[in-house]
Amino acid sequence: MKYIFQVRIKPGYSAEQYADAWVRASRLIQQAPGAQGTELHRKLGDPDTLIAIAHWNSKAERDAMEAKPSQQVKEIILSAAPFVEIDTLGEFEEPEWVVMPEEGG
């Protein structure tokens, strides 16, 4: 599963500050069963817009983590919340099949 979010940084805050909070929260969240890593990317031409991707084994495992988030994770997220706008872009299952062009083809 992939959980994808768009993060817009508000004036007076930086992507680097948000990234620091993201890393601190992610380190804790990644201890949950089923967590498979996270990514944070800047949008080309707009350094105050980011895309965040969280990878999980299953929706059930992510839902279980969200049902009982650690106090530390809550505090980190709340500390950054006034400085960003976050939109959920979606929850995506891993594809049943992937078509990729042949190399050099």
C-alpha positions in Angstrom: 0.0 0.0 0.0 1.1 3.5 -0.7 -0.4 6.5 1.1 0.3 9.8 -0.7 -0.1 13.3 0.6 0.6 16.8 -0.7 2.2 19.1 1.8 2.2 22.9 1.3 4.6 24.9 3.4 3.1 28.2 4.8 5.2 31.4 4.7 7.6 31.7 7.5 8.3 28.0 7.7 10.7 26.0 5.5 10.6 22.6 3.8 13.7 21.7 5.8 11.8 22.4 9.1 9.0 20.2 8.0 11.4 17.5 6.8 12.9 17.4 10.3 9.5 16.8 11.8 8.7 14.2 9.1 11.9 12.3 9.8 11.3 12.3 13.6 7.7 11.1 13.3 8.6 8.6 10.6 11.3 7.0 12.7 8.7 6.2 15.3 5.9 5.2 12.9 8.3 2.8 11.1 8.5 0.7 14.3 4.9 -0.3 13.7 4.1 -3.7 12.2 3.7 -3.4 8.5 5.5 -0.1 8.0 7.8 -0.2 5.0 9.3 3.2 4.7 8.6 6.8 3.8 9.6 9.3 1.2 9.4 13.1 1.0 10.0 14.9 -2.3 9.9 18.6 -3.4 7.9 19.7 -6.4 9.9 20.9 -9.3 9.7 24.7 -9.5 7.9 25.0 -6.2 10.1 24.3 -3.2 7.3 24.9 -0.8 5.2 22.0 -2.1 6.1 18.5 -1.2 4.8 15.0 -1.8 4.9 12.5 1.0 4.7 8.8 0.4 4.3 6.2 3.1 4.6 2.5 2.2 2.8 -0.2 4.2 2.2 -3.9 3.9 -1.5 -3.5 4.2 -4.3 -1.0 4.9 -5.2 -3.0 8.0 -1.7 -2.5 9.5 -1.7 1.2 8.8 -5.2 1.6 10.2 -4.1 -0.3 13.4 -1.2 2.1 13.8 -3.4 5.2 13.3 -6.0 3.8 15.8 -3.3 3.9 18.5 -0.7 6.5 17.6 2.1 7.1 20.1 2.0 10.3 22.1 5.3 11.3 20.6 4.0 11.0 17.1 1.0 13.1 18.0 3.1 15.8 19.5 5.5 15.9 16.5 2.6 16.1 14.0 0.8 18.8 16.1 4.0 20.8 16.3 4.2 21.1 12.5 0.5 21.3 11.8 0.1 25.1 12.1 2.8 25.6 9.4 1.6 23.3 6.7 -1.5 22.4 4.7 -1.8 18.7 4.1 -4.1 17.1 1.5 -4.5 13.4 1.2 -4.0 12.4 -2.5 -5.0 8.8 -1.9 -4.4 5.3 -0.7 -3.1 3.0 -3.4 -2.8 -0.7 -3.4 0.3 -2.3 -5.0 -0.5 -3.1 -8.6 -1.3 -6.7 -9.5 1.0 -6.2 -12.5 3.4 -3.6 -13.8 4.3 -2.9 -17.4 7.8 -1.5 -17.9 9.6 -0.9 -21.2 12.5 -3.0 -21.9 15.9 -1.3 -21.4 17.3 0.0 -24.7 14.1 -0.9 -26.4 
